[in-house]
């Protein structure tokens, strides 16, 4: 049993959605992008050099799928890092903007350290799923209990 994030459920295993969130584009406070008053169009997002998660990460996959629905692709990142924490810290230090979970950056946005940059027409929702091998339902016992706890925590 494990937990994964992304847009689509993995095909090779059974899964159930336990939570969801949304990615937002954030920039360090005081940068030109943080002061922008009009939302970015998908074409403008595709042109941004971003601080990004690595290829294959669920976070990056959400952005890639959202842009692909407009016939666009993610450009080459300015910086590529392997954790959301590293991406967040890089943007806080003045690196290029990044797409991160609204939950991950909530305190930084509330404190004014990061600014959310509005984006139009991109579905940036992602889903967290419990995954397992076997029958339709999670295995009985602690695995099933853990899935129930994860689902209840989201409500």
Buried (B, 14 or more C-beta within 10 A) or exposed (E): BEBBBBBEBEEEBBBBEBBEBEBBBBBBBEBEBBEBEEBBBBEEBBEBEBBBBEEEBBBBBBBBBBBEEBEBEBBEBBBBBEEBEBBBEBBBEEBBBBBBBBEBBEEBBEEEBBBBBEBEEBEBEBBBBBBBEEEEEBBEEEBBEBBBEBBEEEE
